[in-house]
Structure formats: structure tokens, C-alpha cells
Amino acid sequence: MANTALLEITDGVATLTLNRPAALNALSVEMMQDLNAAARTLVARKDVAVVVIAGAGEHFMAGGDLKDFAAHLHLSPEARLVTFKAMIEQWINPTVEILQGLPQPVVAKVRGACAGFGLSLMMGCDLVVAADSSVFTTAYSSIALSGDGGVSYLLPRIVGARKAAELLLLADRFDAAEATRLGLVNRVVASDVLDVEVDKLVARLKNGPRHTYGEIKRLLHASFETRLEAQLESEAEAFARCSATHDFGEGVTAFLEKRKPGFRGG
């Protein structure tokens, strides 16, 4: 472990910090490996209610580390093809799949640069809170790359096919206001209150119905690939499972008693 991705779990909240602040948290090979290790740890931790992904310092992630890329330029085209494909399939793809499959809500806390794989990572989160000074770009085509981390899957589903093509082909930068308009970001706040606002959101999610959150995420993820009839059946099954939980009874009772529910995650 190179400590380029730090995982801290406290009182049900897991914070995954991209930890190369001097390099704007650019994605190095070591960070790929550390992110994968952190993701595998999260799968095994059943005590986690919410996951937060953030960048150390003043930036979220400024894309891939071009110094790492440059270190492979001496290789032949054939060798580069094999090397980069193996790198993505071994470290990046499994990490993205694990994070997407987590039943817990995953919140991205974004400030500064959010580019390349950083944008892919952000889009894979369930909710995004960004500082008003954040700057976004797909970045890939600027160095003649097509994209990774699920960008070609996630981006058109969020912004639509036409806009996704524009953002990937042109790789223009855009600000937090535009990111909100496109649906890439849920909330934009002043930089100096970003931590406070994310903490408020995390506290709300941590005290919510954990089983229900997992069911909601499964339904949403399946909806793009499922026919209506099958999705309706999945909804019925998930609804029924939720109705069998303690939290359902607590939610109904609290509503009738005009008080806040005390969910306990089951």
C-alpha cells in the first residue's frame, strides 16, 4: 500500500480520500491499487452506513498521472496496448464495479479539479456535493484517449447521448453551475462550507433506512437494462422485502405519531 487512497471508517461512515494532493490527486498506478484495496475492504464492512469519496487538499482528482503515462512511451505500440489494457482490467474496472455495487449511499465531495477518471469516479457516486469553485472536464480526448472508469456508460445516462458526445469529443472545461444544470452534481455550495454541508447530508443518510437504500440502488441500476414488466416485478419484490423490516414499521408509526422516525437499519 502506497497510502495514495486512505480509507477511514468512523461511527458507520467510511471516508475514502484520494491522497496525492501535491499532484492534484492524479491517478497513478499506486493509487489504482490502493483504490482497489479500499473498495474490497468496503465490501466486507457491514457496519458502514454511508461512504464519502473526497480528495485531499484543494482538488478532487485531476485525471490520470501523465508522468506515469509518459513512463510507458518507450514501449512499442503493441506492448503499450497490452500494458494499459491489463492495468485497466486488473485495477480500475474491478474497483468501479465494486463501488457501483455497494448497497450503501456513496457521496462524492468535490472541490477544485475533477477530470478524467476523477469525473468517472464522481459520476459513479449516488450523490454529489460540489464547491462552487470546482472545474470539470472529461479530459481524455485532450491526450488522445477514449475514456475509462465507466465514463462512456455513465455520462450518456446522466446528460444524454448528444451532450455526452460533446463532452467526450471536445473535452471542454465547465464550471459547477453547468455541472448542476447537466445533472452531474446534486448540490453546489460555497467552498468554505463544503465540509459542513457534506457532513449534514451524511448524517441524514446515516440515520436513514439502510435496507431501503440498498433496494433503491438495486432498482435504479437495473432499470436501464430491464423491460417494464420485469422492473415492476422487481419493485414488488423490493417493496415486500422493505415492508418486512423493522424500519418500515417504525416509519409508519412515526408518521402517525407525528415524530421523526428512529431507523436502525433493518
Secondary structure in CASP SS format (residue, H / E / C, confidence):
PFRMAT SS
TARGET T0000
AUTHOR 0000-0000-0000
METHOD secondary structure of the structure
MODEL  1
M C 1.00
A C 1.00
N C 1.00
T C 1.00
A E 1.00
L E 1.00
L E 1.00
E E 1.00
I E 1.00
T E 1.00
D C 1.00
G C 1.00
V E 1.00
A E 1.00
T E 1.00
L E 1.00
T E 1.00
L E 1.00
N C 1.00
R C 1.00
P H 1.00
A H 1.00
A H 1.00
L C 1.00
N C 1.00
A C 1.00
L E 1.00
S C 1.00
V H 1.00
E H 1.00
M H 1.00
M H 1.00
Q H 1.00
D H 1.00
L H 1.00
N H 1.00
A H 1.00
A H 1.00
A H 1.00
R H 1.00
T H 1.00
L H 1.00
V H 1.00
A H 1.00
R C 1.00
K C 1.00
D C 1.00
V C 1.00
A C 1.00
V E 1.00
V E 1.00
V E 1.00
I E 1.00
A E 1.00
G E 1.00
A C 1.00
G C 1.00
E C 1.00
H C 1.00
F C 1.00
M E 1.00
A E 1.00
G C 1.00
G E 1.00
D C 1.00
L H 1.00
K H 1.00
D H 1.00
F H 1.00
A H 1.00
A C 1.00
H C 1.00
L C 1.00
H C 1.00
L C 1.00
S C 1.00
P H 1.00
E H 1.00
A H 1.00
R H 1.00
L H 1.00
V H 1.00
T H 1.00
F H 1.00
K H 1.00
A H 1.00
M H 1.00
I H 1.00
E H 1.00
Q H 1.00
W H 1.00
I H 1.00
N H 1.00
P H 1.00
T H 1.00
V H 1.00
E H 1.00
I H 1.00
L H 1.00
Q H 1.00
G H 1.00
L C 1.00
P C 1.00
Q C 1.00
P C 1.00
V E 1.00
V E 1.00
A E 1.00
K E 1.00
V E 1.00
R C 1.00
G C 1.00
A E 1.00
C E 1.00
A E 1.00
G C 1.00
F H 1.00
G H 1.00
L H 1.00
S H 1.00
L H 1.00
M H 1.00
M H 1.00
G C 1.00
C C 1.00
D C 1.00
L E 1.00
V E 1.00
V E 1.00
A E 1.00
A E 1.00
D C 1.00
S C 1.00
S C 1.00
V E 1.00
F E 1.00
T E 1.00
T C 1.00
A C 1.00
Y H 1.00
S H 1.00
S H 1.00
I H 1.00
A C 1.00
L C 1.00
S C 1.00
G C 1.00
D C 1.00
G C 1.00
G C 1.00
V H 1.00
S H 1.00
Y H 1.00
L H 1.00
L H 1.00
P H 1.00
R H 1.00
I H 1.00
V H 1.00
G C 1.00
A H 1.00
R H 1.00
K H 1.00
A H 1.00
A H 1.00
E H 1.00
L H 1.00
L H 1.00
L H 1.00
L H 1.00
A C 1.00
D C 1.00
R C 1.00
F E 1.00
D E 1.00
A H 1.00
A H 1.00
E H 1.00
A H 1.00
T H 1.00
R H 1.00
L H 1.00
G C 1.00
L C 1.00
V C 1.00
N C 1.00
R E 1.00
V E 1.00
V E 1.00
A C 1.00
S H 1.00
D H 1.00
V H 1.00
L H 1.00
D H 1.00
V H 1.00
E H 1.00
V H 1.00
D H 1.00
K H 1.00
L H 1.00
V H 1.00
A H 1.00
R H 1.00
L H 1.00
K H 1.00
N C 1.00
G C 1.00
P C 1.00
R H 1.00
H H 1.00
T H 1.00
Y H 1.00
G H 1.00
E H 1.00
I H 1.00
K H 1.00
R H 1.00
L H 1.00
L H 1.00
H H 1.00
A H 1.00
S H 1.00
F C 1.00
E C 1.00
T C 1.00
R C 1.00
L H 1.00
E H 1.00
A H 1.00
Q H 1.00
L H 1.00
E H 1.00
S H 1.00
E H 1.00
A H 1.00
E H 1.00
A H 1.00
F H 1.00
A H 1.00
R H 1.00
C H 1.00
S H 1.00
A C 1.00
T C 1.00
H H 1.00
D H 1.00
F H 1.00
G H 1.00
E H 1.00
G H 1.00
V H 1.00
T H 1.00
A H 1.00
F H 1.00
L H 1.00
E C 1.00
K C 1.00
R C 1.00
K C 1.00
P C 1.00
G C 1.00
F C 1.00
R C 1.00
G C 1.00
G C 1.00
END
